[in-house]
Amino acid sequence: IRDPDEIERYLHLDLLAAVPRYEEEHDTLATEAYQNLRTALIFARREERGQVVLVTGTAPQEGKTTTIVNLAKLLAGSGEKTVVVDCDLRRAQLHQRPPALLARKQLAALLADLAAEFEWVLVDSPPLASVTDALLLARHADHTVLVVQHDKVDKKPMPILIEAVGTV
């Protein structure tokens, strides 16, 4: 994927934001792009209750954690009660059994409890190429954001997650 238009053409997903490469001291354009992502999610909101948003990517090191942190800061900074749940268990102690943990009924109950308490529940998951965790988590999400890094992803069709609202 070398052009934002290719997201829609080849992956058949809506482009929510195009975040440019940036240095921390020159992040004005990146901040604006993350604000566009926040606005797109607000417009995609189905109900006033808490919204569970899965943030995943296609491969490691694409910027999904940076995306979720910036999105959380913007949502919380605008007065939206926000929580981030780290479900990327690839590097955790329990890395040999993440699918078993994520497939349990208690996960759905936990996310429902968080959605009742918070306006936004942002769920960080491993990339699609690594493990099946993102697919298990997508079953519980109201929206899915797929982070795609420029010039790193092949144009071949990817598995589409439940209700994918777009790509960053």
C-alpha positions, 0 to 999 in steps of 0.5 A: 500500500503506497497511496491512501486511495489504495486502502479503499481500492484494495482492502475495501476499507474506509480511510479514517486518517493518514498520519504522516511520519513525524518527530515528536517536536514537529507533530502538528500534522500528526495530531491533526490526523489523530483528531480526524480519527477521533472525529470519525469514531465519534460519527461512527458511534452507534449509541451513547453507551460505551463503545468498544474499539479494537485497534489492530494492524497487519504486522508488528511495528506498524504504529498501532500502539502509538495510534491507540495512545494518541487516540486515548489522549484526544478522547480523554482530553475532550472530556470523553471517559476513556480506558485502554485495555492491553490485549496484545499478549505476545510478549506477556508471560502468558504468551503461550495461551492468549487465544484460550484467555481471549476466547473465555466468556469472562472477556465479554463480561469484562468489556461490557462492564467497562463499556458501562463505566466508560464512553470509550474502551480502546482495545490494543490487540496483536496484529492480524499476521501474528496470531488469531487474537485480533479475530477473537477480540473483534467479536466483542468490538463495536468498531475496528481500526486497522493500522496500515503502515505506508509501503509495508503492506501487500495489496493482497486481500486481508481477512476483514474484521467485524465491522471494520470502520477504517484504517489509519 
